[in-house]
Amino acid sequence: MKLVKTYGRTAKIAAALIASIEQRGAVSTARVEPVVRRILADVRKSGDTAVKKYAAKFDSLKKNQPLLVTREEMQAAWEATAPELQAAMMVARGNILAFAEAQLPKEWSISTADGVKTGQIIRPLGSVGCYVPGGRYPLPSTLLMTVTPAQVAGVERIVVCSPKPARETLAAAYLAGVNEFYRIGGAQAIAALAYGTALMQPVNKIVGPGNLFVTAAKQLVSTECGIDMPAGPTEIVVTSDQGYAPGIAADLVAQAEHDPETLAVLITSNEVLAKEVATEVKLQAKDNKLAKQSLTAQGAIFITKTIAEARDLTNRLAPEHLTVDSAADLKWVQNAGSVFVGDYAPQSMGDYISGPNHVLPTGRVGRVRGGLSVMDFVKVITVQEYTRKGLGKLGPHAIALATAEGLTGHARSVSVRMRSTR
């Protein structure tokens, strides 16, 4: 990991490194966009033929292997799963379910004037596509994280796409009650979900994390299909001045083993802690080839002059995962996907079992939204209801505003009802 001070002789080096990290989202996806555009266009034109071609090329799909996974395959995978893993999946699903239920927005109405009622109703999306990565590791946790809140929201059709789905992922799909599962991944899966093919009907929205190709594809299809957010390669920032060095290093290494593009950062004004963490990271990543690769390429430790500067830098980076020292730190946190508090909250707990979603915004999208939630699967529809008395009360004000804007038709639509004798 690069260790630099944000002040003194290395101030310019630190500033340049911080600037490059701030641009990480746009720069990364731009590299793969030309390839992704070709795949999207091919799937739009040739449908299942193109999907199968790319699935064979990238996802090891066998010649006569069907794209659609049967419920019998999922059941067989569940029955072949060790009891302790079954139990872990059931606990995780229960916690995700409880958290999503608590998040679900409520319907309500208020009266702003006599004879006037305004409020909101909640309706689920009609269909969603849940993307579950399947490249380097099986990710049954991501299946549970994407499917479960959609079910809580009441989404009628839930489609899962995952390349080379491992037995564990199929088992999680069986546990979650998934009925439509395709063994495809990458940009071709995103294209099929967005545009539809003869085999697969398009969905209203696509959710889930993925590599740079998946992230770029989601962004490109977002003009025709809803998406949750760019949820690309993993990001971790630890902002600490009194943390436990072995634990901080363990979190950095753990997230770094996801992907060679992982961003792993420690921000601290405590130089002693910075050096302790750097030593621990080197030790703990020694036999972890992928983590070592990403930490060498994207790992950084910033030593700031003050605690306030460390906090400001953290919010500038808007990380996907953020660890802080104590609950008091939550007061200054403005931009982050999910926050982990204290020495006993390893980020891996959020990846698997806590309940809050692990599909989180990357590329500084944490400046404008948090992680995936049940709100991503519902529509909040506003409602307005007037009686004659209510219209008489507020109508003149609407007419005044419409007249000021020169929209006479708007004014007339109010006044004609105010004069009605019905």
C-alpha positions in Angstrom: 0.0 0.0 0.0 1.2 3.5 -0.8 1.7 5.5 2.4 1.7 9.3 1.9 1.2 12.4 4.1 -1.2 15.0 2.8 1.1 17.7 4.1 4.8 18.6 3.8 7.0 17.2 1.1 4.5 14.6 -0.1 1.5 17.0 -0.2 1.5 17.2 -4.1 1.8 13.5 -4.4 -1.1 13.0 -2.0 -3.2 15.5 -3.8 -2.7 13.8 -7.2 -3.5 10.4 -5.8 -6.7 11.7 -4.1 -7.7 13.4 -7.4 -7.3 10.1 -9.3 -9.4 8.2 -6.6 -12.1 10.9 -6.9 -12.3 10.2 -10.7 -12.3 6.4 -10.3 -15.9 5.7 -11.4 -16.0 7.5 -14.8 -12.4 6.6 -15.7 -12.8 2.9 -15.0 -16.0 2.3 -16.9 -14.8 4.4 -19.9 -12.1 1.8 -20.5 -14.6 -1.0 -21.2 -17.4 1.0 -22.8 -16.6 0.4 -26.4 -16.7 -3.4 -25.9 -19.8 -3.2 -23.8 -21.6 -1.1 -26.5 -20.9 -3.8 -29.1 -22.3 -6.6 -26.9 -25.4 -4.6 -26.1 -26.0 -3.9 -29.8 -25.5 -7.5 -30.7 -27.9 -8.8 -28.1 -30.5 -6.2 -29.1 -30.2 -7.3 -32.7 -29.8 -11.1 -32.4 -31.4 -11.9 -29.0 -30.8 -15.4 -27.6 -28.4 -16.3 -30.4 -26.0 -13.5 -29.2 -26.6 -14.3 -25.5 -25.7 -17.9 -26.0 -22.6 -17.0 -28.1 -21.3 -14.7 -25.3 -22.3 -17.2 -22.6 -20.3 -19.9 -24.3 -17.3 -17.6 -24.8 -17.2 -16.0 -21.3 -19.3 -18.2 -19.0 -18.3 -21.7 -20.2 -21.9 -22.5 -21.3 -21.9 -26.0 -22.8 -23.3 -26.4 -26.4 -26.6 -27.9 -25.4 -26.9 -26.5 -21.9 -30.1 -24.5 -21.4 -29.9 -20.9 -20.2 -32.8 -21.4 -17.8 -32.1 -23.2 -14.6 -34.9 -25.4 -13.3 -36.3 -25.5 -9.8 -35.3 -29.1 -9.6 -31.6 -28.1 -10.1 -32.0 -25.5 -7.4 -33.6 -28.1 -5.0 -30.8 -30.6 -5.7 -28.2 -27.9 -4.9 -30.0 -27.1 -1.6 -30.2 -30.7 -0.6 -26.5 -31.2 -1.4 -25.6 -28.2 0.8 -24.0 -28.8 4.2 -26.4 -28.3 7.2 -24.2 -25.6 8.7 -24.3 -23.6 5.4 -28.0 -24.1 5.1 -28.4 -22.7 8.7 -26.1 -19.7 7.9 -28.2 -18.9 4.8 -31.4 -19.1 6.7 -30.1 -16.7 9.4 -28.8 -14.3 6.8 -32.1 -14.3 4.9 -34.0 -13.8 8.1 -31.9 -10.7 9.0 -32.2 -9.3 5.5 -35.9 -9.9 5.6 -36.4 -8.2 8.9 -34.3 -5.2 7.9 -36.2 -4.8 4.6 -39.5 -5.0 6.4 -38.4 -2.2 8.7 -37.3 -0.1 5.7 -40.6 -0.5 3.8 -42.2 3.0 3.4 -45.7 3.4 4.7 -48.8 4.8 3.1 -50.2 7.9 4.8 -52.4 10.9 4.2 -52.7 14.4 5.8 -55.1 17.2 5.6 -53.5 20.6 4.7 -56.9 22.4 4.7 -60.6 21.5 5.4 -61.7 19.4 2.4 -58.2 18.6 1.2 -56.4 15.3 1.6 -52.9 14.6 0.3 -50.8 11.5 0.8 -48.9 8.7 -0.7 -49.6 5.1 -1.7 -46.9 2.4 -2.2 -46.8 0.1 -5.2 -44.2 -2.6 -6.1 -42.4 -2.6 -9.4 -43.8 -5.1 -11.8 -40.5 -6.9 -12.5 -36.8 -6.8 -11.5 -33.6 -8.4 -12.7 -31.2 -9.4 -10.0 -27.6 -9.7 -11.2 -25.4 -12.1 -9.1 -21.7 -12.2 -10.0 -20.3 -15.7 -10.4 -16.7 -15.2 -11.7 -14.0 -15.7 -9.1 -16.2 -16.8 -6.1 -19.8 -18.1 -5.6 -21.9 -15.3 -4.1 -25.0 -16.8 -2.6 -25.1 -13.8 -0.2 -25.7 -11.4 -3.2 -28.6 -13.5 -4.4 -30.2 -13.2 -0.9 -29.4 -9.5 -0.7 -31.1 -8.7 -4.1 -34.0 -11.1 -4.1 -35.2 -10.8 -0.5 -36.0 -7.0 -0.4 -37.7 -7.3 -3.8 -40.0 -10.0 -2.3 -40.7 -7.8 0.8 -41.6 -5.0 -1.6 -44.1 -7.3 -3.4 -42.4 -7.5 -6.8 -44.4 -10.1 -8.8 -41.6 -11.2 -11.3 -38.0 -11.6 -10.0 -35.4 -12.7 -12.5 -31.9 -13.8 -11.5 -28.9 -13.9 -13.8 -25.6 -15.4 -12.8 -22.7 -16.8 -14.9 -21.5 -20.3 -14.1 -23.8 -20.4 -11.0 -22.2 -22.4 -8.2 -24.1 -24.9 -6.2 -24.2 -22.5 -3.2 -25.8 -19.8 -5.4 -28.4 -22.3 -6.7 -29.1 -23.4 -3.1 -29.7 -19.8 -2.0 -32.0 -19.4 -5.0 -34.0 -22.4 -3.8 -34.2 -21.1 -0.3 -35.4 -17.7 -1.6 -38.1 -19.3 -3.8 -36.6 -18.1 -7.1 -38.5 -19.3 -10.1 -36.7 -17.6 -13.0 -32.9 -18.1 -13.1 -30.6 -17.8 -16.1 -27.0 -19.0 -16.2 -25.7 -15.9 -18.0 -23.6 -13.0 -16.9 -21.7 -10.0 -18.0 -22.9 -7.2 -20.3 -24.9 -9.8 -22.3 -27.0 -10.6 -19.2 -27.7 -6.9 -18.6 -28.7 -6.5 -22.3 -31.1 -9.5 -22.1 -32.7 -8.1 -18.9 -33.1 -4.6 -20.4 -34.1 -5.4 -24.0 -35.6 -8.9 -23.6 -35.2 -11.9 -25.9 -37.4 -14.6 -27.2 -36.6 -16.6 -24.0 -36.6 -13.7 -21.5 -39.1 -10.9 -21.1 -37.5 -7.5 -20.3 -37.7 -6.2 -16.7 -38.5 -2.8 -15.2 -35.3 -2.5 -13.3 -31.9 -4.2 -12.9 -30.1 -4.4 -9.5 -27.0 -5.9 -8.2 -23.2 -5.5 -8.3 -20.8 -6.6 -11.0 -17.4 -6.0 -12.6 -16.6 -3.0 -14.8 -18.4 -4.6 -17.8 -21.6 -5.1 -15.9 -21.4 -1.6 -14.3 -20.9 0.0 -17.7 -23.7 -2.0 -19.3 -26.1 -1.0 -16.5 -25.3 2.6 -17.0 -25.7 2.4 -20.8 -29.1 0.6 -20.6 -30.4 3.0 -18.0 -32.2 5.1 -20.6 -34.5 2.2 -21.3 -34.6 0.3 -18.0 -34.3 1.4 -14.4 -31.1 0.5 -12.5 -30.2 0.8 -8.9 -26.7 2.4 -9.1 -23.2 1.8 -10.3 -22.1 -1.0 -8.0 -18.8 -1.9 -9.4 -15.5 -3.1 -7.9 -15.4 -3.1 -4.1 -14.3 0.0 -2.1 -13.2 0.2 1.5 -12.2 3.2 3.5 -11.2 3.0 7.2 -11.0 6.4 8.9 -9.5 5.8 12.3 -7.2 7.4 14.9 -7.4 4.9 17.6 -8.4 1.6 15.9 -7.0 -1.9 16.3 -4.3 -2.2 13.6 -4.7 -6.0 13.0 -8.5 -5.6 12.6 -8.2 -2.6 10.2 -5.6 -4.5 8.1 -7.9 -7.6 8.1 -10.8 -5.6 6.7 -8.5 -4.0 4.0 -7.3 -7.4 3.0 -10.7 -9.0 3.1 -12.3 -6.4 0.7 -9.2 -6.4 -1.5 -9.6 -10.1 -2.3 -12.9 -9.4 -4.1 -11.4 -7.9 -7.3 -8.0 -6.6 -8.6 -9.8 -3.3 -9.1 -10.7 -3.0 -5.4 -10.0 0.4 -3.8 -8.6 0.0 -0.2 -7.8 3.1 1.8 -6.9 4.0 5.4 -7.2 7.6 6.5 -5.7 8.7 9.8 -3.9 11.5 11.5 -2.1 8.9 13.7 1.2 8.2 12.0 2.0 5.3 14.4 -1.3 3.6 13.6 -0.7 4.1 9.8 2.7 2.4 10.0 1.3 -0.5 12.1 -1.5 -1.1 9.6 0.9 -1.0 6.7 3.0 -3.7 8.4 -0.1 -5.8 9.2 -1.5 -5.5 5.7 1.8 -6.8 4.2 1.8 -9.7 6.6 -1.8 -10.6 6.2 -1.9 -10.3 2.4 1.3 -12.3 2.0 -0.5 -15.5 0.9 -3.5 -13.9 -0.7 -2.6 -13.3 -4.3 -5.6 -11.3 -5.4 -5.6 -9.1 -2.3 -1.9 -8.5 -2.7 -2.5 -7.5 -6.3 -5.2 -5.0 -5.6 -3.5 -3.5 -2.5 -0.4 -2.9 -4.6 -2.3 -1.3 -7.4 -5.0 0.7 -5.5 -4.2 0.5 -1.8 -3.3 3.8 -0.1 -2.8 5.1 3.5 -3.2 8.8 3.9 -1.7 10.5 6.9 -3.5 13.8 7.5 -2.4 16.7 9.6 -5.6 16.8 11.6 -8.6 14.6 12.5 -10.8 17.2 10.8 -8.9 16.8 7.6 -9.3 13.0 7.8 -13.0 13.4 8.1 -13.2 15.9 5.2 -11.2 13.6 3.0 -13.4 10.6 3.9 -16.5 12.5 2.7 -14.8 13.6 -0.5 -14.1 10.0 -1.4 -17.7 8.9 -0.6 -16.7 5.2 -0.1 -18.8 2.1 -0.6 -17.8 0.7 2.8 -16.6 2.9 5.6 -15.3 2.0 9.1 -15.1 4.6 11.9 -14.0 4.4 15.5 -17.2 5.1 17.4 -20.9 6.0 17.1 -19.9 9.6 17.8 -18.2 9.6 14.3 -21.6 9.1 12.6 -22.3 12.8 13.2 -19.7 13.9 10.6 -20.3 11.1 8.1 -22.1 12.6 5.0 -21.1 10.3 2.1 -20.9 6.5 2.4 -22.7 3.4 1.2 -22.7 1.6 4.6 -20.9 2.5 7.9 -19.3 0.0 10.3 -18.7 1.3 13.8 -15.9 0.2 16.2 -13.4 -2.6 16.5 -16.0 -5.3 16.7 -17.8 -4.6 13.4 -15.8 -6.2 10.7 -17.1 -5.3 7.2 -17.5 -9.0 6.4 -20.5 -9.1 8.8 -22.2 -6.6 6.5 -21.3 -8.7 3.5 -23.1 -11.7 4.8 -25.3 -11.6 7.9 -26.1 -8.3 9.5 -29.2 -7.5 7.5 -28.4 -4.1 5.8 -27.8 -4.7 2.1 -24.3 -5.3 0.8 -25.1 -4.0 -2.7 -23.6 -0.5 -2.3 -22.8 2.6 -4.4 -19.3 2.8 -5.8 -17.4 5.4 -7.8 -18.4 8.2 -5.4 -22.1 7.6 -6.0 -22.3 7.5 -2.2 -22.6 11.3 -2.5 -26.2 11.0 -3.7 -27.5 7.7 -2.4 -27.0 4.8 0.0 -27.1 1.1 -0.6 -29.7 -1.1 -2.2 -32.9 -1.2 -0.1 -36.6 -2.2 -0.3 -37.2 1.4 -1.5 -35.5 0.4 -4.8 -38.3 -2.0 -5.5 -41.3 0.2 -4.9 -42.9 3.3 -6.3 -44.1 6.1 -4.0 -47.2 7.5 -5.7 -48.6 10.7 -4.4 -52.4 11.3 -4.0 -54.5 14.5 -3.8 -58.2 14.6 -3.0 -60.4 17.7 -2.9 -64.0 18.4 -1.9 -65.9 21.5 -3.2 -65.0 23.2 0.1 -61.3 22.4 -0.2 -61.1 23.6 -3.8 -62.8 26.8 -2.7 -60.2 27.3 0.0 -57.0 26.6 -2.1 -58.2 27.2 -5.6 -57.8 31.0 -5.7 -54.1 30.6 -4.7 -53.5 28.1 -7.6 -55.3 30.5 -10.0 -53.0 33.3 -8.8 -49.9 31.3 -9.4 -51.1 30.0 -12.8 -52.0 33.6 -13.9 -48.5 34.8 -12.8 -47.0 32.2 -15.0 -49.2 33.0 -18.0 -50.8 29.6 -18.0 -54.4 30.5 -18.5 -55.5 26.9 -19.2 -54.2 25.9 -15.8 -56.1 28.8 -14.1 -59.3 27.8 -16.0 -59.1 24.2 -15.0 -59.4 25.3 -11.4 -62.0 28.1 -11.9 -64.4 26.0 -14.0 -64.6 23.5 -11.2 -65.1 26.2 -8.5 -68.1 27.4 -10.5 -69.5 23.9 -11.1 -73.0 23.2 -9.6 -72.7 19.4 -9.8 
